[in-house]
Amino acid sequence: METCHSQEQFNVTSNDAMVVAIMTLQAFAVMWINTFIVTVLCMACIKKKTLNSNEKILLLLGFSRFWYLFFSWLYSFLSRIYPHSLYVHPTLQLVVSCQGFFNCFNLWVSACLCVFYCIKIANFGNSFFIYLKVKIDRIVPWLLFGAVLLSLVIAIVAYDIADKVHCNNRNSTGRGSFWITNIKMDKHFFPSFFLTGFEYAVSFMAVIFAALLLLFSLWKHKCNMQTNSMKDLSMDAHIKAMKSILSFLVMYTINFASLILTMVYTTKKGSPVMFLIVLFQYAFPGVHSLFLIFSNPKLEKALLRILPCVKFRVCMR
């Protein structure tokens, strides 16, 4: 065992060490941001004994992103530093399954948040839209429950794929990128990848549709304010909101493209393209979470309160 362990350590290249170091710094920074969101909202829940719908979605989003990044980092660490540990059944299956569950849950909760903002903020005279605006707080728990069920489907699919990969690769002595080293994209895997891609596409379309509706509503309201010569301050707020939504749309589109590319390049985990894709997938939850913090008065106030304390402690060291 000692000989095998030392040989495995010896096979770790400086490139692998650098990649793991970069991913570790990025993952733990984003995990800290989402831990902050979860902690603040949990403390608010303890004080108020309840959370509104927006806070419930944000809480679950922070929770899902924390664990998605943890399992993504764990897989990257094991596959590059301790690849032989992934041959121990069911290590690979459990890590990939948990990663798939929290990744999908994160996407669906993001979609729920975007739909929630659209229904709450947008202003349309359609009777069905008005009905949704009145009932949205009751609908949110069902949306989140549906997100859990859909994520469980992806977790089962991911477990099944990982199990087939394990069977195909258990006799391999190669190191480095364990995940699908020799596997071919044959007919057994197309249903699984199709289902995963379909879920990604549906959540993406929900976000795009909700964001575009919200943008249209804000633009329409801005035009009405211009016609009625209303205050510039309100106009500036609407323009700022529209810019934020457009920024989110661009980020979410790139993230969706990176998810699809991950499936395309799934047999080339060691490639530079795959490394850049993974870096963006690590960065997106952090950047989006920062947007959410600064758009939520409670989270922003808490962050601004603790930043001077952190700065003081760093200076003292």
Helices and strands as residue ranges (DSSP letters): H 2-10, H 14-48, H 53-81, G 83-87, H 91-121, H 127-169, H 190-227, H 232-264, H 272-295, H 297-316
